[in-house]
Amino acid sequence: MKKHTPLFPIPYSLFPILLLTLSATALMAQDKLTPLLEEDTFAVLHVDFTKLDTTAILNNNREFLENTFAGLGVGREELHKLIIVAMDNNAGAASADIDFDAQWQRMLDMIDGGKNLLTDMLGVKEAFLIMGTGHNFPTFGYVAIPNTPDLNVETIKQMLSNYDAIITRETDEYFVLSMLFAGYARGENARQSAAEKLGPQRPVARPDLSAAYETVKDAPVQMLFAVPQYAKRIVTELRPGLPEEALQRVPALRGVDLATLINGFRFKAVGFDPAAGRLHAVVETETELDAQILVKQLHVLFDAAIDEFVKQLEQLDAKKQADEMSLYPQEEIMLSFYPEVFNRDSLTQLKEAFLPKPEGNRFTVQWDRDAAGEYLTTSGLVLTKLIQINVQTAQEASRRMQCANHLKQLGLAMHIYHDANGVFPPTFTVDENGKPLHSWRVLVLPYTEQYALYKEIRLDEPWDSEHNRQFHDKMPSFFRCPSCTLGDPKRDATYCEVVGEESLGRTDGSILKMSAIKDGTSNTILFVERKTPVCWMSPEDVTFDDAVQGVNKLPDGLGSAHQGGVNTAFCDGSVHFISDTVDLSVLRAVLTIAGGESVRVP
């Protein structure tokens, strides 16, 4: 008779030992958790750092995103732009010039080095974040690190010694740390008193949180939530509802029974394996009836949220159509999906797909990369548009910052010119007959590290003479807003002086000293953005009469491609963004140099 070969060549006598070992391993983490649980504990986050492979986490998720969005028609380069912007908002406009793979590797090395510092040098293998409702005041909760022989407590204390808000406490079982509430007294006595309250004070059995842990104990990251029993008793006795203001605004919320919801809820557990891309979430109620009630209440909440959300989009759309207001970028993004995507029918379908169905007294959600990829692919329209809009929005934010930096650079050049010559440069130079020759932009070139270009220009000839025309497309980039799409980006400038009898720019090309700014340098505009750009060498700016009409009102007046307003440089070197809804009297006040007005910078 042929002898059966076991699948795993382990002697059967060792199976009981193996099972005991596995059980003991599972109990170890729970044994570490149980002494931390108290009557008022409502949330626990447990992270096992030894199970976190940071390089695998980041590389696997990068591969998942690239493959998913490739299926949506979004190229790797466009996705990389989004990731670069997410990592550094200021990199938006320059994302095309950034070596993504090199940046990615640097990030991997930095994060991996941080993890090694934590686990190997400091000996922090795992940590628990414990949140309670009261006894830990004046902190937001505390982090408990098992006090193992590998834990380098003294080094950790030394690293934290410069942070006055962080307090610590050491016991035989745990090293505990937390952060004081902002504004709380941080004298030594206050810190010592707060530190004595850190960590478990009155551990009690918490079957709800222990059961929650059992459902997700194998995950490297576990999040546990439960409502303390005493809190349920208080809610039951007081039977609080939602705020009356919210009920008046959204009457459908009157159908929400908060006390029933809280009393029927037992726990929520979330287990997450970031390297594998797996998430396991479980919500458990006290009874099957509670589960059914919870579903009905969630439908009421979601329906009310959908109704309120769509109403807000309708109001935004109406205001935009009436040209009553400028929208924030986030509002523009949301409105771009209305009504094709964000309508009641599609949002209701999303709600039905999102809300899990109960099995007995439990709701279970299993999520992995395959399921996520399938869901994301079916939502391709929304995601593709979100990527495009997010990249554009982030890049515009970066361009607006670059625009402000250009204005600061020009403002500094004007101050250096004044220091060297005792006066500001004239708005334009003139010939012997008073005919304008060159713009102030040419005159400040030596003070912006552009002396070589300045020497090539013939100042005694008009800006558009045969010789000088060769420099029209040699404009330094700091004369133009990077957001501007009008004109020639090599020759047309957007930064101008405001020219008039009351402003810093003079209609006759005369010069002014700093002392002429009677209203104060912090209340007087030096440069503005012009809606329609002009050749940088041309003695053409913005007239005072056009400027005081408002922002984005006239083609030759104040304006920009920035959403909702325009950047302006003030005589003190500061840069302010002025909204296109600015009060015209305030705008006039900051455009004059000696109007005697007392206004705040808009």
C-alpha positions in Angstrom: 0.0 0.0 0.0 1.4 3.4 -1.1 2.2 5.6 1.9 0.5 9.1 1.8 2.9 12.0 1.7 1.7 15.0 3.7 1.5 18.3 2.0 3.7 19.9 4.6 6.4 17.6 5.9 5.8 18.4 9.6 5.5 15.5 12.1 1.9 15.3 13.3 3.1 15.4 16.9 4.3 19.0 16.3 0.9 20.3 15.2 -0.4 20.9 18.7 2.8 22.9 19.5 2.4 24.8 16.2 -1.2 25.7 17.0 -0.3 26.8 20.5 2.5 28.9 19.1 0.2 30.6 16.6 -2.5 31.1 19.3 0.1 32.6 21.6 1.3 35.0 18.9 -2.2 36.2 18.3 -2.8 36.6 22.0 0.4 38.6 22.6 -0.9 41.6 20.7 -4.2 41.3 22.4 -2.5 41.0 25.8 -0.7 44.2 25.0 -3.9 45.9 24.0 -6.1 44.7 26.9 -4.3 46.5 29.7 -4.7 49.8 27.7 -8.5 49.6 27.5 -10.5 51.7 29.9 -14.2 52.6 30.4 -13.9 55.8 28.3 -11.7 54.4 25.5 -13.5 54.8 22.2 -10.8 54.3 19.5 -7.5 52.4 19.1 -5.0 52.5 16.3 -2.4 49.7 16.4 0.5 49.6 13.9 3.0 46.8 13.7 6.0 48.5 12.0 7.9 45.3 11.5 5.2 44.2 9.1 5.4 47.4 7.0 7.6 47.1 3.9 7.7 50.8 3.0 9.4 50.2 -0.4 6.8 47.5 -1.4 4.0 49.7 -0.2 4.9 52.6 -2.4 6.1 50.7 -5.4 3.0 48.4 -5.4 0.6 51.3 -5.1 2.5 53.2 -7.9 2.2 50.2 -10.2 -1.5 49.9 -9.3 -2.2 53.6 -10.1 -0.2 53.5 -13.3 -2.0 50.4 -14.6 -5.4 51.6 -13.5 -5.2 55.0 -15.0 -3.6 53.6 -18.2 -6.9 51.7 -18.6 -8.7 55.0 -18.3 -6.6 56.6 -21.1 -4.5 58.7 -18.6 -0.8 58.5 -19.5 2.0 57.8 -17.0 3.4 61.3 -17.5 0.1 63.0 -16.6 -0.2 60.8 -13.6 3.3 61.5 -12.6 2.6 65.2 -12.7 -0.3 64.7 -10.3 2.0 62.8 -7.9 4.7 65.4 -8.1 2.2 68.2 -7.3 0.8 66.1 -4.4 4.3 65.8 -3.0 5.2 69.4 -3.6 2.5 72.0 -4.5 5.2 74.4 -5.6 6.4 72.0 -8.3 3.2 72.2 -10.4 4.4 74.5 -13.1 7.8 72.9 -13.4 6.6 69.3 -13.2 7.5 68.6 -16.8 11.2 69.3 -16.0 11.3 67.0 -13.0 12.8 63.5 -13.2 10.0 61.6 -11.6 11.9 58.3 -11.2 14.8 60.1 -9.5 12.5 62.0 -7.2 10.6 58.7 -6.4 13.8 56.9 -5.5 14.9 59.7 -3.2 11.5 59.5 -1.5 11.8 55.7 -1.1 15.2 56.1 0.4 14.1 58.8 2.8 11.0 56.9 4.0 12.9 53.6 4.3 15.6 55.4 6.3 13.0 56.8 8.6 11.5 53.4 9.2 14.9 51.9 9.9 15.6 54.6 12.4 12.3 53.9 14.1 12.5 50.1 14.3 16.3 49.4 14.4 17.9 52.4 16.2 15.0 53.4 18.4 13.6 49.9 18.8 10.0 50.9 18.2 8.5 47.7 16.8 4.8 48.6 17.3 2.7 51.3 18.8 -0.9 51.9 20.1 -2.8 55.2 19.8 -5.4 55.2 22.5 -8.2 57.8 22.4 -10.6 58.3 25.4 -13.3 60.7 26.2 -12.1 62.4 29.4 -9.4 61.2 31.8 -6.4 62.1 29.7 -7.2 65.8 29.6 -5.2 68.0 28.8 -4.1 65.7 25.9 -5.8 64.3 22.8 -5.0 60.8 23.9 -1.7 59.0 24.0 0.7 56.7 22.2 1.7 53.6 24.1 4.9 51.8 23.0 5.6 48.4 24.6 8.7 48.7 26.8 10.8 45.9 25.3 14.5 45.4 25.9 15.2 46.9 22.4 13.4 50.1 23.1 15.8 53.0 23.3 13.9 55.2 25.7 16.6 57.6 26.6 17.3 58.4 22.9 13.6 59.0 22.2 13.4 61.3 25.2 16.4 63.2 24.0 14.9 63.6 20.5 11.7 64.9 22.0 13.3 67.2 24.6 13.1 70.3 22.3 9.3 70.0 21.9 7.7 71.7 24.8 4.2 70.5 24.0 5.2 66.7 24.2 5.0 65.0 27.5 6.1 61.4 28.3 5.8 58.8 31.0 7.6 55.5 31.4 6.2 52.3 33.2 7.5 48.8 33.3 5.1 47.8 30.5 4.9 50.9 28.3 6.6 54.1 27.2 3.8 56.6 26.8 3.8 60.0 25.1 1.3 62.6 24.1 0.9 66.3 23.1 -0.7 68.9 25.3 -3.7 70.9 24.1 -2.7 74.2 22.4 -2.8 77.0 24.9 -2.5 74.7 27.9 0.0 75.9 30.5 3.4 74.3 29.7 5.3 75.1 32.9 7.2 72.3 34.5 4.6 71.7 37.1 1.8 71.7 34.6 3.7 69.3 32.4 4.5 67.0 35.2 0.8 66.9 36.4 -0.3 66.1 32.8 2.3 63.4 32.4 1.1 61.6 35.5 -2.3 61.2 33.9 -0.8 59.6 30.8 -1.4 55.9 30.1 -3.9 53.5 31.5 -5.3 54.6 34.8 -8.2 52.2 35.4 -8.0 49.3 33.0 -11.3 47.4 32.6 -12.5 44.6 30.3 -13.9 45.9 27.0 -15.5 43.0 25.2 -16.5 45.3 22.3 -13.0 46.5 21.5 -11.5 43.1 22.1 -14.0 41.5 19.7 -13.2 44.2 17.2 -9.5 43.4 17.4 -10.2 39.7 16.8 -11.8 40.5 13.4 -8.7 42.2 12.0 -5.8 41.0 14.2 -3.7 39.7 11.3 -3.4 43.2 9.6 -0.3 45.3 10.0 -2.6 48.3 10.7 -5.7 48.0 12.8 -8.3 50.7 13.7 -10.9 49.9 16.3 -13.9 52.0 17.3 -16.6 51.5 20.0 -18.9 53.7 22.0 -18.3 53.3 25.8 -21.3 51.9 27.7 -21.5 54.9 30.0 -21.7 57.2 26.9 -24.6 55.1 25.6 -26.4 55.4 29.0 -26.0 59.2 28.9 -27.3 59.4 25.3 -30.3 57.1 26.2 -31.2 59.3 29.2 -30.8 62.6 27.5 -31.8 61.4 24.0 -30.0 64.2 22.2 -30.7 64.9 18.6 -28.9 66.8 15.9 -28.5 70.6 16.3 -31.7 72.5 15.6 -29.9 74.7 13.1 -29.0 71.6 11.1 -32.6 70.3 11.3 -34.0 73.5 10.1 -31.6 73.6 7.2 -32.1 70.0 6.3 -35.5 68.9 7.5 -34.9 65.3 6.3 -32.5 64.9 9.2 -35.4 64.9 11.6 -35.8 61.2 10.6 -32.4 60.4 12.2 -32.7 58.8 15.7 -29.3 59.4 17.1 -29.9 57.6 20.4 -31.1 54.4 18.6 -28.1 54.5 16.2 -25.6 54.9 19.1 -27.1 52.2 21.3 -27.4 49.7 18.5 -23.8 50.1 17.4 -21.3 47.7 19.0 -18.0 48.2 17.2 -16.2 49.0 14.0 -12.9 47.4 13.1 -10.7 48.1 10.1 -7.7 46.1 9.2 -5.3 47.4 6.5 -2.4 45.8 4.7 -0.9 48.7 2.7 1.7 46.6 0.9 -0.8 44.1 -0.4 -3.5 46.7 -0.9 -6.1 44.9 1.2 -8.6 46.4 3.5 -11.0 44.4 5.7 -13.7 46.4 7.6 -16.4 45.1 9.9 -19.2 46.9 11.6 -21.1 44.9 14.3 -24.4 45.9 15.9 -25.9 44.6 19.1 -28.7 42.6 17.3 -29.9 41.8 13.8 -32.7 44.3 14.3 -30.2 47.0 15.1 -28.4 46.2 11.8 -31.7 46.8 9.9 -32.3 50.0 11.8 -28.8 51.2 11.1 -29.3 50.6 7.4 -32.5 52.7 7.3 -30.9 55.5 9.3 -27.9 55.5 7.0 -30.2 55.8 4.0 -31.8 58.9 5.6 -28.4 60.5 6.3 -27.1 59.8 2.8 -30.4 61.0 1.1 -30.2 64.2 3.1 -26.5 64.7 2.3 -27.2 64.1 -1.4 -30.1 66.6 -1.4 -28.0 69.3 0.4 -25.1 68.7 -1.9 -27.1 69.0 -5.1 -28.8 72.2 -3.8 -25.5 73.8 -3.2 -24.3 72.9 -6.7 -27.5 74.4 -8.1 -26.9 77.6 -6.1 -23.3 77.8 -7.3 -24.3 77.2 -10.9 -27.0 80.0 -10.7 -24.5 82.5 -9.2 -21.9 81.6 -11.8 -24.4 82.0 -14.6 -25.5 85.4 -13.3 -21.8 86.4 -13.0 -22.4 87.4 -9.4 -19.3 85.9 -7.9 -16.0 84.3 -8.6 -15.7 80.7 -7.5 -12.9 79.0 -5.6 -10.9 76.4 -7.5 -12.5 73.6 -5.4 -16.0 74.9 -6.2 -15.1 75.1 -9.9 -14.0 71.4 -9.8 -17.2 70.3 -8.1 -19.3 72.4 -10.5 -17.6 70.9 -13.5 -19.2 67.6 -12.7 -22.7 69.1 -12.5 -25.2 68.0 -13.8 -23.7 65.3 -16.0 -22.1 63.4 -13.1 -23.2 65.0 -9.8 -27.0 64.7 -10.1 -29.4 63.0 -7.8 -29.8 59.9 -9.9 -26.1 59.1 -10.2 -25.4 60.0 -6.5 -28.3 57.8 -5.4 -26.8 54.9 -7.5 -23.5 55.5 -5.9 -25.1 55.4 -2.4 -26.8 52.1 -3.2 -23.5 50.6 -4.3 -21.6 52.1 -1.4 -23.8 51.0 1.5 -23.1 47.3 2.4 -25.9 44.9 3.1 -26.0 43.4 6.6 -25.4 39.7 7.2 -27.0 39.0 10.6 -25.7 41.8 12.9 -22.6 42.5 10.8 -21.6 44.6 7.8 -18.4 43.4 6.2 -16.4 45.1 3.4 -13.5 43.4 1.7 -11.4 45.7 -0.5 -8.3 44.9 -2.5 -6.5 46.3 -5.5 -8.3 44.2 -8.0 -11.7 45.4 -6.7 -10.4 49.0 -6.4 -9.1 48.9 -10.0 -12.5 47.6 -11.3 -14.4 50.3 -9.4 -12.0 53.0 -10.5 -12.3 51.9 -14.1 -16.1 52.1 -14.0 -15.6 55.6 -12.6 -13.2 56.6 -15.3 -15.0 59.7 -16.4 -14.9 61.3 -13.0 -11.4 60.2 -12.2 -9.9 61.3 -15.5 -11.5 64.7 -15.2 -10.4 64.9 -11.5 -6.8 64.2 -12.5 -6.8 66.8 -15.2 -8.5 69.5 -13.1 -6.3 68.7 -10.0 -3.1 69.0 -12.1 -4.3 72.2 -13.7 -5.4 73.7 -10.3 -2.1 72.8 -8.6 -0.1 74.1 -11.5 -2.1 77.4 -11.5 -1.5 77.7 -7.8 2.2 77.3 -8.5 2.1 79.8 -11.4 0.3 82.3 -9.2 3.1 81.9 -6.6 5.7 82.4 -9.4 3.9 85.5 -10.5 4.1 86.9 -7.0 7.8 86.1 -6.9 8.3 88.0 -10.2 6.6 91.0 -8.7 8.8 90.8 -5.6 11.9 90.7 -7.8 10.8 93.8 -9.7 9.9 95.6 -6.5 13.4 94.8 -5.2 14.9 96.1 -8.4 13.0 99.4 -8.1 14.3 99.8 -4.5 17.9 99.1 -5.6 17.5 101.6 -8.4 16.2 104.2 -5.9 19.1 103.5 -3.5 21.6 104.0 -6.4 20.0 107.1 -8.0 18.0 108.7 -5.3 14.8 108.5 -7.3 12.5 105.8 -8.9 13.1 105.3 -12.6 10.7 107.3 -14.8 7.8 105.4 -16.3 9.3 106.0 -19.7 12.2 108.0 -21.1 11.6 110.7 -23.7 13.6 112.3 -26.5 14.3 116.0 -26.8 10.8 116.5 -28.2 9.1 114.7 -25.3 8.3 111.6 -27.4 8.5 108.4 -25.3 11.5 106.2 -26.0 11.8 103.3 -23.5 9.8 101.7 -20.7 10.9 101.6 -17.1 11.4 97.8 -17.7 14.5 98.6 -19.8 15.8 100.9 -17.1 15.7 98.4 -14.3 17.6 95.7 -16.3 21.0 96.5 -14.6 19.4 95.9 -11.2 18.0 92.5 -12.2 21.3 90.8 -13.3 20.5 91.7 -16.9 23.3 94.3 -17.5 24.6 92.6 -20.6 21.1 92.9 -22.3 20.8 96.5 -21.1 24.2 97.4 -22.8 23.0 96.1 -26.1 20.0 98.4 -26.2 20.4 101.8 -27.8 18.6 104.1 -25.3 18.9 107.1 -27.6 16.7 105.4 -30.2 13.0 104.5 -29.9 12.1 101.1 -28.4 10.9 100.0 -31.9 13.9 101.3 -33.9 15.4 98.9 -36.5 18.3 98.1 -34.0 16.1 97.8 -30.9 13.5 95.5 -32.5 16.0 92.6 -32.4 15.5 92.6 -28.6 11.8 92.4 -28.6 11.8 88.6 -28.2 14.6 88.6 -25.7 12.3 89.6 -22.8 13.5 88.3 -19.3 10.8 86.0 -18.0 10.2 88.0 -14.8 8.3 90.6 -16.7 5.5 88.2 -17.5 3.0 86.3 -15.4 3.4 82.5 -16.1 -0.4 82.1 -16.2 -0.9 84.5 -19.1 -1.8 82.9 -22.4 -2.2 86.1 -24.4 0.4 87.6 -26.7 3.9 86.3 -27.3 5.5 84.8 -24.2 8.9 85.8 -25.5 8.1 89.5 -25.9 4.9 90.6 -24.2 5.0 91.7 -20.6 2.1 91.7 -18.1 3.6 93.8 -15.3 2.9 97.5 -15.6 2.9 100.7 -13.6 -0.3 102.7 -13.2 0.1 106.0 -15.0 -1.8 109.2 -14.0 -1.7 112.4 -12.2 -2.3 110.8 -8.8 -0.4 107.5 -9.1 3.3 106.6 -9.0 3.6 106.4 -12.8 3.7 109.9 -14.3 2.2 110.8 -17.6 5.1 113.1 -18.6 7.9 110.7 -17.7 9.0 112.7 -14.7 10.7 111.0 -11.7 9.6 110.7 -8.1 11.4 110.1 -4.8 10.2 107.7 -2.1 9.2 110.7 0.0 6.5 111.5 -2.6 4.5 108.5 -1.4 2.5 110.4 1.3 0.0 107.6 1.8 2.7 105.2 3.0 4.6 102.5 1.0 2.5 99.7 2.5 -0.7 101.4 1.2 0.4 102.3 -2.3 0.6 100.1 -5.4 3.9 99.9 -7.3 3.0 97.4 -10.1 -0.1 95.7 -11.3 -0.9 93.0 -13.8 -2.3 94.1 -17.1 -5.1 92.0 -18.7 -3.7 92.4 -22.2 0.1 92.2 -22.3 2.3 94.7 -24.2 5.8 94.5 -25.6 8.2 94.7 -22.7 10.2 97.5 -24.2 7.2 99.6 -25.2 6.5 102.7 -23.0 3.0 101.4 -22.5 1.4 100.6 -19.1 -2.1 101.0 -17.5 -3.8 104.4 -17.3 -5.1 105.4 -13.9 -8.6 105.9 -15.4 -8.6 102.3 -16.7 -7.2 100.9 -13.5 -9.9 102.4 -11.2 -12.6 100.7 -13.2 -11.8 97.5 -11.3 -10.2 94.1 -11.9 -10.8 92.2 -15.0 -13.2 94.9 -16.3 -11.3 96.4 -19.3 -8.9 94.8 -21.8 -6.2 97.4 -21.1 -6.9 97.6 -17.4 -6.1 95.5 -14.4 -6.5 91.8 -15.0 -4.9 88.4 -15.1 -5.5 84.7 -15.9 -5.6 84.0 -12.1 -9.0 82.8 -10.8 -10.8 85.6 -9.0 -8.4 88.5 -9.1 -4.9 89.9 -9.8 -1.5 90.1 -8.1 -0.2 93.5 -7.2 3.1 94.7 -5.9 3.2 97.5 -3.2 5.9 100.1 -2.7 7.1 98.4 0.5 8.0 95.3 -1.5 5.0 93.2 -0.5 2.7 91.4 -2.9 -1.1 91.3 -2.4 -3.8 89.5 -4.4 -6.7 91.8 -5.1 -10.1 90.2 -5.7 -12.1 91.2 -8.8 -14.9 92.1 -6.3 -12.7 94.7 -4.5 -14.5 97.9 -3.5 -13.6 100.5 -6.1 -13.0 103.2 -3.5 -10.5 101.0 -1.8 -8.8 100.2 -5.1 -8.6 103.9 -6.0 -7.1 104.6 -2.5 -4.2 102.2 -3.0 -3.5 103.4 -6.5 -2.9 107.0 -5.4 0.3 108.1 -3.7 -1.0 111.1 -1.8 -4.7 110.8 -1.6 -4.8 111.0 2.2 -7.0 107.9 2.4 -6.8 105.5 5.4 -7.6 102.1 4.1 -6.5 98.5 4.7 -4.7 96.7 2.0 -7.3 94.6 0.2 
